[in-house]
Every structure is written in structure tokens, then in C-alpha cells.
Amino acid sequence: MAAGKITKTEWLLLGLTAVFLCGLLALYACDRAALASSSVETDVEMPQEAFMPELAPLDLNDASAEELTELPGIGRELARRIVAYREEHGPFESVEELMEVSGIGQGKLDGLEGRVTVENEGTT
């Protein structure tokens, strides 16, 4: 056998490789065509009520610790501190008074905007 000469087995392997690569190319072309023909609508306007129902603000002077945990960023411990503050200092006079509770800063208060309220007369 002379050096550099391709055997029948090598020709067969080259042919099978070519068929395999053509098959892959055909699959790629089909996938590209399918992607091009399908459209995905991403710029759809939905009213807020469709995915987030309107919730009445929670009264800080009437809410239980369990109810407070349903607010964003308020866990069990922080809800317990809010109730303890209310029991120790009396009803909240304003929503901003929440910042007197350990663990509540301006950022957390901003996250609660529109979600909490203070009625004139609270009950504990």
C-alpha cells in the first residue's frame, strides 16, 4: 500500500461523514425556517388588575402580625416588632411612624407605599 493513498474503508467513512453533516445542515435549516415563521408577541399591554388585583391598604393599627407578614419585605420577626411597638406606644399616628420600628428604614417604607394606612382610631 502506498503512503497517502485512501483505502475503501476511509472512502466509506468520508462518505458517511458527509451524509451525516448534510443531515445536520438540513435540520439546522428547518429549525431556522420554523423560528422565522413563528412570531412571539412581547409588547402586550395588560392592565395591572389582570395580574395583580387591587388590594385595600392594611390598617397598621388593626393588622395582626400574621396579616403584616403578607406585606412585601415584612417577615415574621419584623411583623412581631411592629405589633410590639404598637402595643408599647399606642396606635400609629402616621405611616411614617413605622420608621421608629427597628428594621424599617426609608427603603422598606417606600416599598409599603399604598399598601398600608393608619386609620384615626386604632385597636390593639
PLY file of the C-alpha trace (Angstrom):
ply
format ascii 1.0
element vertex 124
property float x
property float y
property float z
element edge 123
property int vertex1
property int vertex2
end_header
0.00 0.00 0.00
1.43 3.39 -0.98
1.65 6.22 1.53
-1.06 8.88 1.13
-3.47 6.60 -0.76
-7.05 6.47 0.63
-8.43 2.99 1.29
-12.00 1.82 0.61
-12.77 1.96 4.34
-11.61 5.55 4.55
-13.74 6.47 1.50
-16.71 4.85 3.16
-16.13 6.76 6.40
-15.73 10.03 4.49
-19.00 9.38 2.66
-20.88 8.57 5.86
-19.47 11.71 7.48
-20.61 13.79 4.51
-24.13 12.30 4.71
-24.24 12.99 8.47
-23.12 16.61 8.01
-25.71 17.15 5.25
-28.39 15.82 7.60
-27.30 18.21 10.32
-27.33 21.10 7.85
-30.87 20.17 6.76
-32.07 20.05 10.39
-30.48 23.43 11.06
-32.18 24.93 8.02
-35.58 23.51 9.12
-35.17 24.91 12.63
-34.21 28.34 11.28
-37.23 28.34 8.96
-39.53 27.34 11.84
-38.12 30.13 14.03
-38.51 32.69 11.26
-42.13 31.73 10.58
-43.19 31.76 14.23
-43.73 35.09 15.92
-43.66 35.85 19.59
-45.56 38.88 20.75
-43.70 40.52 23.60
-45.05 44.05 23.69
-48.52 43.46 25.07
-50.21 45.98 27.33
-52.04 44.37 30.23
-53.91 46.21 32.92
-52.39 45.82 36.37
-55.61 44.25 37.64
-55.08 41.29 35.30
-52.03 40.05 37.19
-52.13 41.97 40.47
-55.55 42.59 41.94
-56.29 45.87 43.70
-55.79 45.35 47.42
-57.18 47.59 50.10
-54.41 49.11 52.22
-53.78 47.32 55.51
-54.50 49.40 58.63
-51.39 49.33 60.79
-53.48 49.82 63.94
-55.75 46.82 63.31
-53.48 44.38 61.49
-52.33 41.22 63.21
-48.75 40.01 62.93
-49.94 37.33 60.52
-51.58 39.93 58.26
-48.47 42.10 58.35
-46.32 39.22 57.04
-48.30 39.37 53.78
-46.79 42.78 53.06
-43.68 42.93 50.84
-40.47 42.82 52.86
-42.19 42.10 56.19
-41.29 38.77 57.73
-42.50 37.20 60.96
-39.90 38.88 63.16
-40.49 42.34 61.72
-44.28 41.88 61.95
-43.83 40.90 65.61
-41.78 44.08 66.21
-44.46 46.24 64.57
-47.16 44.77 66.81
-44.93 45.11 69.89
-44.22 48.76 69.03
-47.95 49.42 68.63
-48.71 47.75 71.98
-45.96 49.71 73.74
-46.53 53.15 72.15
-50.23 53.04 71.28
-51.79 53.32 67.83
-49.71 54.59 64.93
-50.48 58.21 64.12
-48.96 58.04 60.63
-47.48 55.51 58.26
-44.11 57.28 58.59
-44.08 56.34 62.30
-43.23 52.81 61.11
-39.65 54.03 60.74
-39.46 54.06 64.54
-39.68 50.24 64.45
-36.28 48.58 64.41
-35.64 47.13 60.95
-37.73 49.59 58.97
-35.94 52.30 57.06
-36.88 54.63 54.24
-36.42 51.92 51.59
-38.75 49.48 53.30
-41.26 52.27 53.95
-41.16 53.22 50.25
-41.90 49.58 49.36
-45.02 49.70 51.54
-46.36 52.87 49.93
-50.04 52.44 49.13
-50.12 49.05 50.90
-50.54 50.35 54.46
-52.63 53.05 56.07
-53.37 54.44 59.52
-56.97 54.98 60.49
-57.85 57.69 63.02
-58.68 55.29 65.83
-56.72 52.05 66.10
-57.40 49.00 68.17
-54.76 46.75 69.65
0 1
1 2
2 3
3 4
4 5
5 6
6 7
7 8
8 9
9 10
10 11
11 12
12 13
13 14
14 15
15 16
16 17
17 18
18 19
19 20
20 21
21 22
22 23
23 24
24 25
25 26
26 27
27 28
28 29
29 30
30 31
31 32
32 33
33 34
34 35
35 36
36 37
37 38
38 39
39 40
40 41
41 42
42 43
43 44
44 45
45 46
46 47
47 48
48 49
49 50
50 51
51 52
52 53
53 54
54 55
55 56
56 57
57 58
58 59
59 60
60 61
61 62
62 63
63 64
64 65
65 66
66 67
67 68
68 69
69 70
70 71
71 72
72 73
73 74
74 75
75 76
76 77
77 78
78 79
79 80
80 81
81 82
82 83
83 84
84 85
85 86
86 87
87 88
88 89
89 90
90 91
91 92
92 93
93 94
94 95
95 96
96 97
97 98
98 99
99 100
100 101
101 102
102 103
103 104
104 105
105 106
106 107
107 108
108 109
109 110
110 111
111 112
112 113
113 114
114 115
115 116
116 117
117 118
118 119
119 120
120 121
121 122
122 123
